[in-house]
Amino acid sequence: MQNLCLKRGLAKIYTGTKGDALNIDKNEVLRYLGYRDQEIDEDLDKLIDQCIEEVKDSSKPKYIYKVFDLERVEDSLGLQGSNLAFQGEDIKEHLKYSERCALLAVTLGVQVEQKIKYYNRINLTKAVIMDSCATAYVEELADQAEWEIKKEAESQGCGITFRFSPGYGDLPIEMQGTFLNLLDAGRRIGLVATETSILTPRKSVTAIIGFQKSGVESKARTCEICSKYDECNFRKGGGVCGS
């Protein structure tokens, strides 16, 4: 892990290795596969274990985050020293009690995505399981990054909000390119956005985390703000995706 001195405005980078120590929770994999407490046969159980190890071996987990002071001018909200202005009311509500925020970008790298594409051609079942394993893994990596950001906030006498990503609520997904440019994420961790604001590599996450005033109770993350709310199979099944 590469630890940079985190003064405000400097980036902190985590670079993992193949077989990184982070775990992939098999229960989370099963949830992403749509299982709801059903028994699974021995062959499937073994295949999931194999896919978990293969995803870990083919991933290069990395994340980068940077802390910015927030700037409020009348009804606008942005980051001091940058050209990024937050659009929409949901992000303003999310950062209502925050004076600073962290921009976070997380990725598993391109190799695991290439593996999934390979199995899509020769073994669709394995491709689906690999995809679910990678989703669980990138969420675990994002949780680790959030824990680290929380510790940094606590050292400044603050709490944190939950992760709020471009595309949630009325925060435009089109901000992805500017977001990643501010972190220099393409050069530093290999994460960029396409012209249509899709993250590439695909198994990646971007998020905004507010450094909230001490003593303010953080709101819980809810499905209602998600851009996938109407089409989400997890919600329709009475669950949540966890992201």
C-alpha positions as CSV (number, residue, x, y, z in Angstrom):
1,M,0.0,0.0,0.0
2,Q,1.3,3.4,-1.0
3,N,0.6,5.9,1.8
4,L,0.9,9.6,0.8
5,C,0.8,12.3,3.5
6,L,-2.9,13.3,3.3
7,K,-2.9,17.1,3.5
8,R,-6.0,18.6,2.1
9,G,-5.9,18.6,-1.7
10,L,-3.3,15.8,-1.9
11,A,-4.4,12.4,-3.2
12,K,-4.0,9.1,-1.3
13,I,-3.5,5.9,-3.4
14,Y,-3.9,2.3,-2.6
15,T,-2.4,-0.3,-4.9
16,G,-3.1,-3.9,-4.1
17,T,-1.6,-7.0,-5.7
18,K,-2.8,-10.3,-7.2
19,G,-4.4,-12.4,-4.4
20,D,-5.0,-9.3,-2.3
21,A,-5.9,-10.0,1.3
22,L,-9.4,-8.6,0.9
23,N,-12.0,-11.3,1.0
24,I,-14.9,-12.0,-1.4
25,D,-17.9,-12.9,0.7
26,K,-19.6,-16.0,-0.9
27,N,-23.0,-14.9,0.6
28,E,-22.7,-11.6,-1.3
29,V,-21.8,-13.5,-4.5
30,L,-24.9,-15.7,-4.1
31,R,-27.0,-12.6,-3.5
32,Y,-25.8,-11.0,-6.7
33,L,-26.6,-14.2,-8.4
34,G,-30.2,-13.9,-7.2
35,Y,-30.1,-16.7,-4.6
36,R,-32.4,-16.2,-1.6
37,D,-31.5,-18.8,1.0
38,Q,-31.8,-21.7,-1.4
39,E,-29.5,-24.7,-1.0
40,I,-26.8,-24.9,-3.7
41,D,-25.4,-28.2,-4.9
42,E,-21.8,-29.2,-4.3
43,D,-20.7,-28.6,-7.9
44,L,-22.0,-25.1,-7.9
45,D,-20.4,-24.4,-4.5
46,K,-17.0,-25.6,-5.9
47,L,-17.4,-23.5,-9.0
48,I,-18.1,-20.4,-7.0
49,D,-15.0,-21.1,-4.9
50,Q,-12.9,-21.4,-8.1
51,C,-14.4,-18.2,-9.5
52,I,-13.6,-16.3,-6.3
53,E,-9.9,-17.4,-6.5
54,E,-9.7,-16.6,-10.2
55,V,-11.2,-13.1,-9.7
56,K,-8.8,-12.4,-6.9
57,D,-5.8,-13.6,-9.0
58,S,-6.8,-11.6,-12.1
59,S,-7.7,-8.4,-10.2
60,K,-5.4,-5.5,-9.5
61,P,-7.3,-3.6,-6.8
62,K,-6.6,0.1,-6.6
63,Y,-8.2,3.2,-5.3
64,I,-7.5,6.8,-5.0
65,Y,-9.2,9.6,-3.0
66,K,-8.7,13.3,-2.5
67,V,-10.2,15.6,0.0
68,F,-11.6,19.0,-1.1
69,D,-13.1,22.0,0.7
70,L,-16.6,22.6,-0.3
71,E,-17.6,26.0,-1.7
72,R,-21.1,27.4,-1.4
73,V,-22.2,30.5,-3.4
74,E,-25.9,31.2,-3.1
75,D,-27.6,28.1,-4.5
76,S,-24.5,26.5,-6.0
77,L,-22.2,23.9,-4.5
78,G,-18.7,23.0,-5.8
79,L,-15.2,22.2,-4.8
80,Q,-12.7,24.9,-4.0
81,G,-9.9,25.2,-6.5
82,S,-11.6,23.1,-9.1
83,N,-14.1,23.5,-12.0
84,L,-16.5,20.9,-10.6
85,A,-19.9,22.2,-9.6
86,F,-22.4,19.7,-8.2
87,Q,-25.7,19.7,-10.1
88,G,-29.0,18.6,-8.6
89,E,-30.7,18.9,-5.2
90,D,-29.9,15.4,-3.9
91,I,-26.2,16.0,-3.6
92,K,-26.8,19.3,-1.9
93,E,-29.0,17.6,0.7
94,H,-26.4,14.8,1.0
95,L,-23.6,17.4,1.8
96,K,-25.8,19.7,3.8
97,Y,-23.8,19.4,7.0
98,S,-20.4,19.0,5.3
99,E,-17.6,21.5,5.0
100,R,-15.3,19.1,3.1
101,C,-15.7,16.0,1.0
102,A,-13.6,13.2,-0.5
103,L,-13.8,12.1,-4.1
104,L,-13.2,8.4,-4.3
105,A,-12.4,6.2,-7.3
106,V,-12.0,2.4,-7.0
107,T,-11.2,-0.2,-9.7
108,L,-10.2,-3.9,-10.0
109,G,-8.4,-3.2,-13.3
110,V,-8.8,-4.4,-16.8
111,Q,-7.6,-8.0,-16.5
112,V,-10.6,-9.3,-14.6
113,E,-12.9,-7.7,-17.1
114,Q,-11.0,-9.5,-19.9
115,K,-11.4,-12.8,-18.1
116,I,-15.2,-12.3,-17.8
117,K,-15.4,-11.5,-21.5
118,Y,-13.4,-14.6,-22.3
119,Y,-15.8,-16.8,-20.3
120,N,-18.7,-15.2,-21.9
121,R,-17.6,-16.8,-25.2
122,I,-16.8,-20.3,-23.8
123,N,-18.7,-20.8,-20.5
124,L,-21.6,-18.5,-19.8
125,T,-22.3,-19.9,-16.4
126,K,-18.8,-19.3,-15.2
127,A,-18.9,-15.8,-16.8
128,V,-22.0,-14.9,-14.7
129,I,-20.5,-16.2,-11.5
130,M,-17.2,-14.4,-12.2
131,D,-19.1,-11.2,-12.8
132,S,-20.9,-11.5,-9.4
133,C,-17.6,-12.3,-7.7
134,A,-16.0,-9.2,-9.2
135,T,-19.0,-7.0,-8.1
136,A,-18.7,-8.3,-4.6
137,Y,-15.0,-7.7,-4.6
138,V,-15.1,-4.1,-5.9
139,E,-17.7,-3.3,-3.2
140,E,-15.5,-4.8,-0.6
141,L,-12.6,-2.6,-1.9
142,A,-14.9,0.5,-1.8
143,D,-15.8,-0.4,1.8
144,Q,-12.1,-0.6,2.7
145,A,-11.5,2.8,1.1
146,E,-14.5,4.3,2.9
147,W,-13.2,2.9,6.3
148,E,-9.8,4.7,5.6
149,I,-11.6,7.9,4.7
150,K,-13.7,7.6,7.9
151,K,-10.5,7.4,10.0
152,E,-9.1,10.5,8.2
153,A,-12.4,12.4,8.9
154,E,-12.3,11.3,12.6
155,S,-8.8,12.7,12.9
156,Q,-10.3,16.0,11.9
157,G,-13.2,15.7,14.4
158,C,-15.7,14.8,11.7
159,G,-18.0,11.9,10.8
160,I,-18.8,10.9,7.3
161,T,-21.8,10.5,5.0
162,F,-22.4,7.3,3.0
163,R,-21.0,7.0,-0.5
164,F,-23.0,9.0,-3.1
165,S,-22.1,8.2,-6.7
166,P,-22.6,10.1,-10.0
167,G,-25.9,8.8,-11.4
168,Y,-27.6,8.6,-7.9
169,G,-30.7,10.6,-7.6
170,D,-30.5,13.8,-9.7
171,L,-26.7,13.9,-9.7
172,P,-25.7,13.7,-13.4
173,I,-23.6,10.7,-14.4
174,E,-22.1,13.0,-17.0
175,M,-19.8,14.4,-14.3
176,Q,-17.7,11.2,-14.4
177,G,-15.1,12.5,-16.7
178,T,-14.5,15.7,-14.7
179,F,-14.6,13.7,-11.5
180,L,-11.9,11.3,-12.7
181,N,-9.7,14.1,-14.1
182,L,-9.6,15.8,-10.8
183,L,-8.1,12.7,-9.3
184,D,-5.9,12.0,-12.3
185,A,-7.4,8.6,-12.1
186,G,-6.5,7.6,-15.6
187,R,-2.8,7.9,-15.0
188,R,-2.7,6.9,-11.4
189,I,-5.1,3.8,-11.3
190,G,-6.0,3.3,-14.9
191,L,-9.7,4.3,-14.6
192,V,-11.4,6.5,-17.2
193,A,-14.9,7.3,-18.4
194,T,-16.2,6.8,-21.9
195,E,-17.9,9.5,-23.9
196,T,-21.2,8.2,-22.5
197,S,-19.8,8.4,-18.9
198,I,-19.4,4.7,-18.5
199,L,-16.5,3.7,-16.2
200,T,-13.8,1.6,-17.8
201,P,-12.7,-0.9,-16.5
202,R,-16.3,-1.7,-15.8
203,K,-15.7,-3.2,-12.3
204,S,-15.1,0.2,-10.8
205,V,-16.8,2.6,-8.4
206,T,-16.7,6.4,-8.0
207,A,-18.3,8.1,-5.0
208,I,-18.5,11.4,-3.0
209,I,-18.2,11.1,0.8
210,G,-18.9,14.2,2.9
211,F,-16.9,15.1,6.0
212,Q,-19.8,15.9,8.3
213,K,-19.8,18.1,11.3
214,S,-19.3,16.2,14.5
215,G,-22.5,15.2,16.3
216,V,-24.6,15.2,13.1
217,E,-26.4,11.9,12.6
218,S,-25.6,10.5,9.2
219,K,-28.6,9.6,7.0
220,A,-28.9,6.0,5.9
221,R,-28.4,5.1,2.3
222,T,-31.8,4.3,0.7
223,C,-32.8,2.8,-2.6
224,E,-35.0,5.7,-3.6
225,I,-32.1,7.9,-4.7
226,C,-30.7,5.2,-7.0
227,S,-30.9,5.7,-10.8
228,K,-31.8,2.0,-11.1
229,Y,-34.7,2.1,-8.6
230,D,-37.5,1.3,-11.1
231,E,-35.6,-1.6,-12.7
232,C,-33.7,-3.1,-9.8
233,N,-34.3,-6.9,-9.4
234,F,-32.8,-6.8,-5.8
235,R,-35.4,-4.3,-4.7
236,K,-38.3,-6.2,-6.4
237,G,-37.1,-9.2,-4.5
238,G,-37.2,-7.4,-1.2
239,G,-33.5,-6.9,-0.9
240,V,-30.8,-4.3,-1.7
241,C,-27.7,-4.5,-3.9
242,G,-25.4,-3.1,-1.2
243,S,-23.9,-0.4,-3.4
